[in-house]
C-alpha cells in the first residue's frame, strides 16, 4: 500500500524536480556570469530568481484571489440576510450560500489558492536542496531533475555569512548556521503576519470582520506564522530564503493592490478617495453604499379608539 502511494507521490513530484532544477540552473548560469559574486550568493540569488519566476506565473491566481475576496466582502449583507432567514436550518443555509457564491462567481476558498499552488514547488525545492546536502560518496544520491554531480557539489559547499545554505538548524551545531536560520525564520513569520494583518486592517470592510469569513482570516493571521516558526527549524537555509522572498513579494504586491485598487467599503478605499480628491481626480463612489441593508421602521400599532362611558355601557349591554 505504502509502496503504491510512494510511486504516486514520485510520479507527481518528479516533473516538479525537473521544473525547479531547470529554473535554478538557468538563473545560476545567468548570475554566475556576473563578476565578483561568490558561489554562495550565486545560489542564493538563483533561489530568489526561482521565487520571482514562480510568483510571476502565479499572478493570475493572485488576481483571482483578489476578485473573490472582494466579492466575499460585497456579499456580506446578503450572507447576513441568509443567516437571519435560515439560521435555524444549517443545511438549507449552506445550500443557499453556495448558490449565492455560484451565481456571483465567488470562491470562498480562493484566498488559499496562491499558497496552495506554491506548496508543491516549495517541497520540490526542499527535496532538491536537502538531497544535495545529504549526498555522500560519489554524490549521485543528491541528483534531482536536471542537477548533475557538479551542481550537487556546488550547492553542497555554497556558503553565505560562513553558513552553508544546504544546512538546517537541526543538522548542524555551527553557530553561524543557527543564527542565520533563526533570523530567517523570524523574518518569515513577521512578513507573513504583517501581510495578513495589512489585509484585515486596511482592505476589509467592517461587515466582513464578523462571521465565518472573518474567523477564517483571523485563524490564518495567527496559525500560519506559528506553523512556519515550528517547521522552520527543519528547512535548509536556501528554502528559508525562498519563503522569505515569496513573503516579501506577497507583501509588496498586496500593498500595491490595496493602495491602487482597494476593496469598496474599506479604510483603504476611503484613503484612495481622499487622495484622488486632493489631486483633483474624479472620486469613485463606494458601491457598498448601494448594498447597505436599510433599517426597517417598526410598524405602528393600531390604537383602539377612545369611547365614552355611555358607549362602553351600551356595548356591554348588547352582549
N, C-alpha and C positions, 0 to 999 in steps of 0.2 A: 504493500500500500504506500509506504513512505518513499520507496524507490520510484513508484509511478508518479507521485506528487513532485518528487525531485526532478524527474525528467520533464514534467510540465514547466516547473519553475525555470529549469535550464533553457528550455525552448523559448520562454518569454524573455529571459534576461540576456541571452546570447546576442540577439540583434542590438540590444542597448549597449553591450560591451563594445561592439564594433562602432556604434554611433558615437559614444562618448570618447573612445580612444581615438577615433578619426578626427574629431573636433580638437581634442587636446594636442594631437600631433600637428595639425595644421597651425594652431596658434603657437605651439612650441617652435615650429620651423620659422614662422614669421618673426617672433620675438628674439629668437636665438641669433638672428642676423643683426640685431641692434648692438653696437659695440658697448662694452663697459658693464653689461648686466651679468651678474653671477648666475651659475646654473640653478641655484635655489630659487632666485627671483624669477628666472625664466619660467620655471614650473608654476610658481605662484601666479604670475601674470597669465599663464596659459589657462589656469583654473578660473581666473577672473574672466578671461575671454570665453571660456566654456559657459560661464554663468550668463554673460551678455548674450551669447548666441541662443541659449535656451529661453531666456526671458523675452528676447525679441520674437522668437517663434510663438511664445505663449501670449503675445499681445491680444490676438482675437479673443482668447479665453478671458483675459482681463476686462476687455470691453464688454463681453457678455456678462461677466460678474457685476460690473458697474450698472449695466442696464437692469439686470434682475434685482439688484439691491435697491435701485431707485424705484422700480415697480412695487417692490415689497413695501417701501415707505409710503408710496402714493395710495396703496390699497389698504392701509391700516384702518381708516374709517369704515370701509366696507367689511373688513375682517371683524371689527368690533361689533358691527351690526349682526353678522352671522353668529358670533359668540353669544350675543344677547338673545338672539332668536332661537338658537338650537343648543344653548348651554346645557339643557337637561338631557340632550341626546348626543353623546360624544361621537358616535359613528356617523350620524347624519351631518353633524357639524364638520367632521373631517372630509366627508364627501363633498359638501358644498364649498369648502375651502379649496379643495383640489380642483373642483370645477371652475372656480373663480380664477385660480392660478393658470389653468389650461386656457381659458378664454382670453386672458391677457398676456399669454406667453411668458409667464413668470415662473422661474425655478427657484424655490426657497432654499435649495442646497447649492446654488450656483456660486455662493461666496467661497465654497471649499474647492472649486474646480482648479484654480491655479496651483494651489498647494498639493492637491491630489495628483495633478499631471506631472508635478516636479518630483514626486517621491520615487518613481522608477528610475529616473535619471540620478537622483541622489544616491540610491542604493547601488546603482551601476558604478558610479564614481567611487563609492565606498569600497566596493569589491576590487576595482581596478587598483586603487592605491593600497588597500590592505593586503592584497595578494602580492603586490610588488614588495611591500615591506617584509613579508614573511618568507619570501623566496630564499632558498638556500642552495648550495652546491652550484649547479650549472645555471641557476635562476630560471629554468624553464617553467617551474611551478608558478611564477609570477606573470606569465604571459597571458594576457586577456585581449580579445579583439585584435586590433592591428598592432598592438605592442609586441616588440621583439625583445630579446635579451638586452640589447643595448639601451632601450628606453627603460626597461625594468631597473637596470643597474644605475642609470642616471637618476631616476626617480627615487631609488633607494638611498642614494647618497646626497640628495639635494638638501640644502640647509638654508634657513633664514634665522638671523639672530642666534646662531650657534645651536639651533634646534632643527632636527630633521623633520621635514613636512610629512613623512610617511609614518611617524611615530604618534602614539596616543598617550594620554595621561597615564593609563594603566600599564602600557607596555614598556615603560622606561622609568628609571629613577633620576634621570637627569633633571636638574632644577630648571634649566632653560626651557625644556620641553613642557614641563608642568606649568611654569609661569605663563608661557605663551598660550597654552591650552586653556587655562583659566581665564586669561584675558579675552580670548576669542569667544569663549562660552558666555562670559558676562556681556560682551558687546552683542552677541547673537540674541540673547534674551532681552536686553534693553531695546534693541531695534524692533524686535517682534512685539513687545509690549507697547512701545511708542506708536508703532504703525496702527495697531488695533485701537489704541486709546484715541489717536488722532481721528480715526473714522467715527468713533462713537461720540466724541466731544464736538466735532465740527460739522459732520456730514450726515447726521441722523436727526430727524425732527423729533420734537417731544413725544408725539404719538407713538413713534417707533421704539421709544425707550421702555415701553411696558409690553407685557405679553410674552408669548413663546419666542418670537423672533429676537426680542431684546435679551432674553435669557440665554439664547444660543451665542449671541455676540459677547455677553459677559463671561460665559464659560470659556470661549476662545481667548478672551483677554487675559485670563489668569492660568488656564490649563496649558496652552501651547508653550509659553516661556518656561513653565515648570518642567514639561516633558523634555524640552531641549536642554535644560540645565542638567537634568538627571542623565540623559543619554549622551550628553556632550563628552563625557569622560571616556567613552569608547570610540569616539570618532578620531581618525587621524587629523593632524593639523591641516592638511590640504582640504579635507572635507569641510572642516570648520570655516576655512577661507571661503569655500563655495557658499555655505549657508549665510555667512555674514554679508557677502557680496549680494546675494539674492534678496536679503532683508533690506539692505541699503537701497537696492533698485526699487523694491516694492514701496518703501517709504517715500522716495523721491517721485516715483510715478503717481502714487496716491496724492501727494502734496500738490502736484501739478493739476490733477483732475479736480481735486476739491477746490482749488483756487480758481480755476478757469471754467469749470463746468460742474458746479456743486449741485447737490440734490435739492429740489424745492422744499421749502419749509424748514430749512436748517440754518444755524448761525452762519455757516459759510455762504449760503445763498444771500442772506441779508447783508453780509460784508461785501459781497460782489456787487449788489445793488448800490451800496453806498459808494464803492469805488467807481462804478460806472457813472453815477450821478456827479461825483466830484470831478471826473474827467470829461463831462459833457456828453457821455454816450447815452444811447437810449436804454432806459431801465426796463428789464423784462419783468413782467408781473409774476407773482408767485402763483402757479397753477393749483397749489394745495388749498388756496382760499375757496376755490370752487367746490372742493370736496369736503369742506367742513360740514359736519352734521349740525344743523340748526337745533337750538334748544326748543323743544315743543312747549308752548304755553299751556298751562293747565286749563282744562275746560271748566268754565264757571258752572257751578251747581245752580239748578233752578230752585229758588227760594219760594216757599208757599206764600200765597197772598194773605195779607193780614185780614182777619174777619172780626166783625163786631160781636159783642156778647149775644145779641139777638139772633145773628146769623148762625152762631155756633149752637144756640139753643134750638133754633129751627131745624138745623141739620141733624142734631141729636134726636129731635122728636120724630123725624121722618124715618128713623131706623126701626 
